[in-house]
Amino acid sequence: MAYQRACTLDDVWEGEMAEVDVGGHVVLLVGLKDGEVRAFQGMCPHQDIPLCEGRFDGRTLMCRAHQWTFDARTGSGINPGDCRLARYPVKVDGDDVLVDVEGVQPLFAHT
């Protein structure tokens, strides 16, 4: 795995999200309610709308365009339930948030 520095913990607080570029991938970082950081593809699989323009309540992500929603722990689709976000491995080293994009490709929806 080739982890790369994406940002610091100060850039992605609990309940917030941040879009970063990691190795040419648009990555959305989310700060979960328990302080854990997750990384997903930054574009909605429906119509390539940046997810950072949507809403995040600490548990679910919602795209601004058509209100597609995703579980922020897993990337699984909630509405609709048969889609998902690609998830990137994350680790924290001190204050640095590291993301591995190697071998992970964004997913696209059925419609």
Z-matrix of the N, CA and C atoms (Angstrom, degrees):
N
C 1 1.457
C 2 1.518 1 109.37
N 3 1.312 2 114.93 1 141.17
C 4 1.462 3 120.81 2 -178.11
C 5 1.521 4 109.49 3 -116.45
N 6 1.310 5 115.87 4 83.36
C 7 1.460 6 119.64 5 178.93
C 8 1.523 7 110.41 6 -71.43
N 9 1.332 8 114.77 7 139.06
C 10 1.462 9 121.65 8 178.14
C 11 1.522 10 108.66 9 -126.25
N 12 1.317 11 115.40 10 147.34
C 13 1.467 12 119.87 11 178.86
C 14 1.528 13 109.31 12 -67.68
N 15 1.323 14 115.81 13 126.78
C 16 1.462 15 121.16 14 179.27
C 17 1.531 16 111.59 15 -102.98
N 18 1.334 17 116.28 16 -39.19
C 19 1.459 18 121.92 17 -178.23
C 20 1.523 19 107.96 18 -175.65
N 21 1.331 20 116.50 19 -167.70
C 22 1.462 21 121.02 20 173.24
C 23 1.524 22 108.55 21 -110.81
N 24 1.313 23 115.62 22 166.57
C 25 1.464 24 119.79 23 178.06
C 26 1.529 25 111.83 24 -61.09
N 27 1.316 26 117.60 25 -26.53
C 28 1.467 27 121.17 26 177.52
C 29 1.522 28 112.42 27 -66.70
N 30 1.339 29 117.46 28 -18.19
C 31 1.463 30 121.46 29 -178.99
C 32 1.525 31 113.09 30 -86.94
N 33 1.318 32 117.63 31 -12.97
C 34 1.470 33 120.38 32 -177.40
C 35 1.530 34 109.36 33 -140.90
N 36 1.314 35 114.60 34 83.51
C 37 1.460 36 121.87 35 -178.77
C 38 1.526 37 109.85 36 -76.54
N 39 1.310 38 114.67 37 163.47
C 40 1.457 39 121.56 38 175.66
C 41 1.530 40 109.63 39 -55.85
N 42 1.345 41 115.70 40 129.34
C 43 1.456 42 120.91 41 179.77
C 44 1.515 43 114.51 42 83.13
N 45 1.340 44 117.13 43 3.57
C 46 1.454 45 120.77 44 -179.66
C 47 1.527 46 110.59 45 -119.25
N 48 1.336 47 115.44 46 167.20
C 49 1.457 48 120.95 47 177.72
C 50 1.520 49 108.65 48 -134.57
N 51 1.338 50 114.80 49 157.58
C 52 1.459 51 120.74 50 179.46
C 53 1.520 52 108.87 51 -147.84
N 54 1.328 53 115.31 52 137.93
C 55 1.459 54 120.22 53 175.93
C 56 1.524 55 108.52 54 -95.64
N 57 1.340 56 115.73 55 133.06
C 58 1.464 57 121.45 56 178.94
C 59 1.525 58 108.74 57 -136.27
N 60 1.327 59 115.08 58 159.71
C 61 1.460 60 121.11 59 173.43
C 62 1.518 61 106.88 60 -104.26
N 63 1.322 62 115.80 61 124.73
C 64 1.461 63 121.00 62 177.66
C 65 1.525 64 107.53 63 -127.84
N 66 1.304 65 116.47 64 110.77
C 67 1.455 66 120.56 65 178.43
C 68 1.515 67 114.14 66 56.37
N 69 1.332 68 117.04 67 35.31
C 70 1.457 69 121.33 68 -179.99
C 71 1.516 70 114.64 69 84.63
N 72 1.332 71 118.05 70 1.67
C 73 1.466 72 122.73 71 177.38
C 74 1.530 73 109.01 72 -100.38
N 75 1.331 74 116.52 73 135.44
C 76 1.462 75 120.91 74 172.19
C 77 1.528 76 106.15 75 -82.07
N 78 1.339 77 115.72 76 115.32
C 79 1.459 78 122.37 77 -174.14
C 80 1.519 79 109.04 78 -118.66
N 81 1.325 80 115.85 79 135.41
C 82 1.460 81 121.89 80 174.91
C 83 1.521 82 107.96 81 -103.82
N 84 1.332 83 116.45 82 120.06
C 85 1.456 84 121.94 83 175.33
C 86 1.513 85 108.49 84 -98.37
N 87 1.331 86 116.69 85 136.86
C 88 1.460 87 120.96 86 178.02
C 89 1.525 88 109.00 87 -127.29
N 90 1.327 89 114.86 88 138.70
C 91 1.459 90 121.43 89 175.78
C 92 1.510 91 108.79 90 -96.61
N 93 1.331 92 116.32 91 110.08
C 94 1.463 93 120.79 92 -178.48
C 95 1.530 94 111.18 93 -74.46
N 96 1.318 95 115.43 94 165.17
C 97 1.465 96 122.19 95 -176.85
C 98 1.524 97 112.67 96 -57.30
N 99 1.341 98 117.83 97 -30.43
C 100 1.464 99 120.71 98 -179.24
C 101 1.524 100 113.10 99 -89.27
N 102 1.337 101 117.05 100 7.36
C 103 1.449 102 121.68 101 178.83
C 104 1.516 103 114.29 102 90.90
N 105 1.320 104 118.19 103 -6.30
C 106 1.462 105 121.55 104 178.41
C 107 1.528 106 109.85 105 -73.63
N 108 1.336 107 116.36 106 148.71
C 109 1.465 108 121.89 107 178.99
C 110 1.520 109 108.57 108 -110.80
N 111 1.335 110 116.36 109 133.20
C 112 1.464 111 122.76 110 175.25
C 113 1.521 112 108.96 111 -120.35
N 114 1.336 113 115.45 112 155.03
C 115 1.468 114 121.02 113 -179.72
C 116 1.519 115 109.68 114 -128.92
N 117 1.323 116 115.90 115 131.77
C 118 1.458 117 123.01 116 -179.28
C 119 1.521 118 109.69 117 -133.46
N 120 1.334 119 115.45 118 166.86
C 121 1.460 120 118.88 119 172.54
C 122 1.516 121 107.59 120 -56.03
N 123 1.324 122 116.70 121 143.39
C 124 1.460 123 120.77 122 -174.68
C 125 1.514 124 115.35 123 -85.68
N 126 1.331 125 116.93 124 -7.89
C 127 1.458 126 120.68 125 -178.17
C 128 1.522 127 110.24 126 -112.39
N 129 1.326 128 116.22 127 139.71
C 130 1.455 129 120.52 128 176.83
C 131 1.533 130 109.07 129 -62.76
N 132 1.324 131 117.91 130 135.30
C 133 1.462 132 120.27 131 -179.00
C 134 1.526 133 113.35 132 -69.95
N 135 1.312 134 117.18 133 -8.84
C 136 1.458 135 120.60 134 -178.31
C 137 1.524 136 111.64 135 -76.60
N 138 1.348 137 116.22 136 -60.99
C 139 1.461 138 119.51 137 -176.67
C 140 1.521 139 112.67 138 -140.41
N 141 1.327 140 117.27 139 32.48
C 142 1.464 141 122.18 140 174.81
C 143 1.526 142 114.31 141 58.13
N 144 1.308 143 117.99 142 35.32
C 145 1.466 144 122.49 143 176.36
C 146 1.535 145 107.40 144 -87.08
N 147 1.342 146 118.97 145 134.30
C 148 1.466 147 120.26 146 178.62
C 149 1.540 148 111.35 147 -60.59
N 150 1.326 149 115.40 148 123.46
C 151 1.464 150 119.39 149 -179.18
C 152 1.524 151 112.51 150 -67.78
N 153 1.332 152 117.88 151 -21.88
C 154 1.466 153 120.39 152 178.49
C 155 1.529 154 111.58 153 -65.79
N 156 1.335 155 117.26 154 -16.39
C 157 1.470 156 121.43 155 177.47
C 158 1.530 157 111.60 156 -85.43
N 159 1.322 158 116.38 157 -5.86
C 160 1.456 159 120.96 158 -178.80
C 161 1.519 160 111.68 159 -91.10
N 162 1.333 161 114.76 160 -151.92
C 163 1.462 162 120.80 161 -178.14
C 164 1.523 163 110.39 162 -120.59
N 165 1.320 164 114.97 163 149.80
C 166 1.458 165 122.75 164 176.43
C 167 1.514 166 107.84 165 -140.88
N 168 1.318 167 116.81 166 124.12
C 169 1.467 168 120.85 167 -178.20
C 170 1.528 169 113.20 168 -106.70
N 171 1.315 170 116.69 169 13.73
C 172 1.456 171 120.34 170 -178.23
C 173 1.518 172 112.97 171 96.34
N 174 1.343 173 116.37 172 -14.30
C 175 1.467 174 121.69 173 179.73
C 176 1.521 175 112.89 174 -130.94
N 177 1.327 176 116.85 175 -35.57
C 178 1.464 177 120.51 176 -178.12
C 179 1.525 178 110.64 177 -130.25
N 180 1.336 179 113.80 178 147.84
C 181 1.465 180 122.26 179 174.91
C 182 1.521 181 107.87 180 -104.87
N 183 1.321 182 117.33 181 139.39
C 184 1.461 183 120.56 182 176.87
C 185 1.514 184 109.88 183 -130.30
N 186 1.331 185 116.35 184 127.20
C 187 1.452 186 121.93 185 176.43
C 188 1.526 187 109.22 186 -72.06
N 189 1.322 188 116.41 187 139.96
C 190 1.473 189 120.71 188 -177.82
C 191 1.517 190 113.11 189 -69.89
N 192 1.322 191 117.62 190 -27.44
C 193 1.460 192 120.44 191 -170.61
C 194 1.528 193 113.41 192 -75.32
N 195 1.310 194 117.92 193 -52.74
C 196 1.466 195 120.74 194 -174.68
C 197 1.526 196 112.78 195 -129.64
N 198 1.329 197 116.21 196 14.89
C 199 1.457 198 123.77 197 177.06
C 200 1.535 199 114.02 198 59.11
N 201 1.313 200 116.51 199 30.25
C 202 1.467 201 118.60 200 170.80
C 203 1.520 202 106.85 201 -65.23
N 204 1.326 203 117.40 202 136.46
C 205 1.461 204 121.26 203 -177.26
C 206 1.525 205 110.81 204 -122.49
N 207 1.343 206 114.04 205 149.17
C 208 1.459 207 122.03 206 -175.65
C 209 1.520 208 110.50 207 -137.07
N 210 1.322 209 116.15 208 144.89
C 211 1.457 210 122.57 209 174.70
C 212 1.529 211 108.18 210 -71.81
N 213 1.325 212 117.39 211 122.62
C 214 1.464 213 121.49 212 -175.74
C 215 1.527 214 112.86 213 -76.74
N 216 1.313 215 118.63 214 -7.52
C 217 1.467 216 120.46 215 175.05
C 218 1.529 217 110.73 216 -85.97
N 219 1.343 218 116.38 217 -36.74
C 220 1.461 219 120.43 218 -171.15
C 221 1.523 220 114.20 219 -118.02
N 222 1.324 221 117.88 220 -24.07
C 223 1.456 222 121.86 221 -173.59
C 224 1.517 223 112.84 222 87.35
N 225 1.326 224 117.09 223 -1.49
C 226 1.468 225 121.24 224 179.62
C 227 1.517 226 110.88 225 -66.51
N 228 1.331 227 115.47 226 143.58
C 229 1.453 228 120.65 227 177.30
C 230 1.518 229 111.22 228 -70.59
N 231 1.311 230 115.72 229 138.79
C 232 1.466 231 122.16 230 173.64
C 233 1.516 232 108.48 231 -102.52
N 234 1.331 233 115.95 232 -47.05
C 235 1.458 234 121.67 233 177.27
C 236 1.524 235 108.26 234 -142.35
N 237 1.326 236 118.26 235 103.31
C 238 1.461 237 128.10 236 -1.15
C 239 1.527 238 111.13 237 -78.06
N 240 1.311 239 114.80 238 159.82
C 241 1.456 240 120.96 239 -175.69
C 242 1.512 241 115.04 240 -82.93
N 243 1.315 242 118.19 241 -7.87
C 244 1.468 243 119.71 242 -175.50
C 245 1.539 244 112.84 243 -104.67
N 246 1.333 245 116.62 244 28.57
C 247 1.458 246 120.51 245 174.39
C 248 1.525 247 107.67 246 -133.04
N 249 1.321 248 116.21 247 172.82
C 250 1.455 249 119.39 248 178.83
C 251 1.525 250 110.05 249 -159.97
N 252 1.326 251 115.14 250 167.13
C 253 1.455 252 122.33 251 175.05
C 254 1.519 253 108.69 252 -102.50
N 255 1.336 254 116.39 253 141.96
C 256 1.461 255 120.07 254 172.24
C 257 1.523 256 107.70 255 -67.44
N 258 1.330 257 115.47 256 137.51
C 259 1.460 258 121.05 257 -178.21
C 260 1.530 259 109.46 258 -113.63
N 261 1.319 260 114.96 259 135.94
C 262 1.463 261 121.78 260 178.99
C 263 1.527 262 109.74 261 -103.84
N 264 1.329 263 117.69 262 141.35
C 265 1.463 264 120.47 263 174.68
C 266 1.533 265 110.84 264 -63.63
N 267 1.330 266 115.46 265 140.49
C 268 1.460 267 122.61 266 -179.61
C 269 1.521 268 108.94 267 -129.34
N 270 1.323 269 115.67 268 142.97
C 271 1.460 270 119.87 269 167.14
C 272 1.517 271 107.88 270 -142.97
N 273 1.307 272 114.87 271 153.50
C 274 1.456 273 121.48 272 -179.47
C 275 1.525 274 107.60 273 -110.23
N 276 1.328 275 115.22 274 130.07
C 277 1.455 276 122.33 275 178.84
C 278 1.521 277 107.24 276 -123.54
N 279 1.315 278 116.76 277 100.30
C 280 1.467 279 120.47 278 -173.31
C 281 1.515 280 108.67 279 66.62
N 282 1.328 281 116.99 280 -118.75
C 283 1.472 282 121.44 281 176.96
C 284 1.519 283 112.47 282 -98.92
N 285 1.327 284 117.36 283 -2.00
C 286 1.458 285 121.05 284 -177.55
C 287 1.524 286 111.86 285 -88.47
N 288 1.326 287 115.51 286 136.36
C 289 1.467 288 122.37 287 173.35
C 290 1.525 289 106.60 288 -98.77
N 291 1.331 290 116.07 289 120.87
C 292 1.457 291 122.46 290 -178.34
C 293 1.521 292 109.40 291 -111.07
N 294 1.333 293 116.39 292 138.74
C 295 1.460 294 122.52 293 -178.03
C 296 1.520 295 108.46 294 -128.93
N 297 1.336 296 115.72 295 139.35
C 298 1.466 297 121.64 296 176.24
C 299 1.524 298 108.04 297 -108.95
N 300 1.337 299 116.34 298 113.65
C 301 1.473 300 120.72 299 -179.67
C 302 1.528 301 112.20 300 -98.65
N 303 1.318 302 116.67 301 -5.01
C 304 1.465 303 121.29 302 -175.71
C 305 1.529 304 111.52 303 -59.78
N 306 1.325 305 115.74 304 124.59
C 307 1.459 306 121.43 305 175.87
C 308 1.518 307 116.15 306 78.18
N 309 1.330 308 118.10 307 1.92
C 310 1.467 309 121.39 308 179.89
C 311 1.522 310 108.31 309 -107.12
N 312 1.319 311 116.47 310 127.16
C 313 1.460 312 121.83 311 178.92
C 314 1.527 313 109.60 312 -117.46
N 315 1.335 314 117.51 313 142.52
C 316 1.459 315 119.76 314 175.35
C 317 1.523 316 111.28 315 -57.20
N 318 1.316 317 115.53 316 148.10
C 319 1.452 318 122.25 317 179.97
C 320 1.522 319 109.95 318 -99.39
N 321 1.315 320 115.94 319 153.58
C 322 1.455 321 120.90 320 177.05
C 323 1.512 322 109.29 321 -122.26
N 324 1.325 323 116.05 322 148.52
C 325 1.449 324 121.99 323 -173.89
C 326 1.526 325 112.45 324 -80.68
N 327 1.284 326 112.91 325 170.03
C 328 1.477 327 122.39 326 179.42
C 329 1.508 328 111.95 327 -72.45
N 330 1.343 329 118.14 328 -24.19
C 331 1.468 330 120.97 329 -177.50
C 332 1.503 331 111.55 330 -126.47
